[in-house]
Every structure is written in structure tokens, then in C-alpha cells.
């Protein structure tokens, strides 16, 4: 079983939109393998894997318009 996660806060240095966003994502993966056939030098494996992922994003200051 594998569990992974990531967390990021991004503020671009260049851009007209002046956007800031935060993202969080995580996932879980479960799997198993079995040996289906075997020889002197190799194996044939059969496996099954289930996976679930979730991503959450929050946008701030999507667009800023300044008068000239």
C-alpha cells in the first residue's frame, strides 16, 4: 500500500492576473501481484491495483484591473 500527498502555495512572479492559489492533493494506492508462470530465468506476473486521488484548489485574487 502506498499513500502520497502534496501541499503547495503558488504566487507567480510574472503575470497580469496577479493570481495566488493553494493546492492540496493526496492519494492512496493498493495493489497485489501473483506469480502466474515461472521459468528458469523469468516470471509472468498478474496484478491488480486500486487507486483513489483527491485534489483541492483555492484561488485568490483571480484578476486585478488597474486604471491608467
Secondary structure, 3 states (H helix, E strand, C coil): CEEEEEEEEEECCCCCCCCEEEEEEEEEEEEEEEEEEECCCCEEEEEEEEEEEEEEEEEECCCCCCCC
